[in-house]
Amino acid sequence: MAGLTLDTAGALAAARDLGAAGWVAAELLLAVRIGMAEGSAARREGETI
């Protein structure tokens, strides 16, 4: 995920503000990070074609 950043502390705070707690907040962050990585990979694939 070179070049991608995620404010983990801020994202956790936002998840908790939305009512997520504990592992639910961690799962939400994981989903966001996976989505960022997949989007980055898709853009890279598009550039090489």
N, C-alpha and C positions, 0 to 999 in steps of 0.2 A: 504494500500500500504506500509506495513511495509518493511523496507529495501530498498525501491526504492526512489531515489532522482532525481529531475529534476531541473537543474539550470534555474529557471524561467526567470531571467533577461537576461541570455545569450541566452535562447531560443527565447525570445521576440526580442532581438537584431538581431538574425539570421533570424527570420521571417521578420523583417523589411528590412534587407539587401536583402532578396529575393523579396521584393516588397509588402509584406503584410502590411496592416495598420489597426489600430483601432481594430474593432471587428473581422476582418478576422484573425489577429494575435492571438487574444484570442481564437477563434474557433480552430485554428491550435494547440495551446497549449493544449486545452481541448482534442482534438483527440489524441494527443501524450500521455497524462496522462491516458486516457481511455485504449489505447492500452497497456501501461505499466501494468496497473492493470489487464487487461484480460490475458496478458502473464504470469503474476505472478500467477494468479488463476489457469491457465491451468497447470503450472508447479507443483503447490501444489496438484492438483487433480491427476496428474500423479504419484506423490510420494506416495499417499495414497492407490493406487490400487495395 
